[in-house]
Amino acid sequence: MRKPDFDDPDLALSELFAAWPQMATVFFDRRMLCPGCPIAPFHALTDACLEYDLDEDAFRAELAALIPKD
């Protein structure tokens, strides 16, 4: 199965966690409830960053560092 495009601004959080489950720890470290949230299929990273008042560029960079290089 092909991985989704991490840089897609509309990538749903549920798809992000399905493709890269290791990213959930970054959310949990910030006490974010996104992994497992019933709204995760409808929210993207932008929504989560707005909700939790995070710098989106910095948060994306931290998450992107967890994506294995093929």
GIVENGI-V459570 format. One record per helix or strand of 3 or more residues. SS is the DSSP state (A for helix, B for strand). FROM is the first residue (numbers start at 1). TO is the last residue. If there is no record, write none. Layout:
ss:SS from:FROM to:TO
ss:SS from:FROM to:TO
//
This chain:
ss:A from:13 to:19
ss:A from:21 to:29
ss:A from:45 to:51
ss:A from:56 to:64
//
